[in-house]
Amino acid sequence: MNEQEAKFDRGSALSIFGSDRKEDFMALGFALAIALGVYIFI
C-alpha cells in the first residue's frame, strides 16, 4: 500500500484551532459548561 493512500484526513480545514487536541478540549469544556448550567438553572 502506498503511504499517500494510507493517510487519513479528518477534514478539519474549517477549524479555528491550530490542533485537534485543543479543539477537543474546548468542545469538552463547552459541553461541561452547558451541562452545569442546565443542572443549576433547571
N, C-alpha and C positions, 0 to 999 in steps of 0.2 A: 504494500500500500504506500502510496506517495504521501510524504509529510504534509503537503499542501492540502490533500484531500481529508486528512485526519483532523485538521484544525477546526475547532468549534467556535462559532461566533454567537455570542449571547444577544446580539442585536441591541446593544446599549449605546448606540450612536447619538441618541437624543438625551442622554443623561447629562445632568448639570454637575455631576460629581466626577472627580478625577479617577476614583477607583470604585470597583464594585463593592468592596468591603465597606467603604464609607457610606455608600448608598444603602446597603443592607442595614447598617446600624441606625441610620437616620430614619428609615422606614420602621424599624422596630421601636425607636423612640416615639415616633408619631403614633403608632398603634397603642403603645402603653399609655401615652398621654390621653388619647381618646377613651381608652378603657377606664382609666382612672376618673376622667370627667363624667362618664356615664355612671360609674359606680357611686360617685359622690352626689351628683345632682339629680339622679332619677331613683 
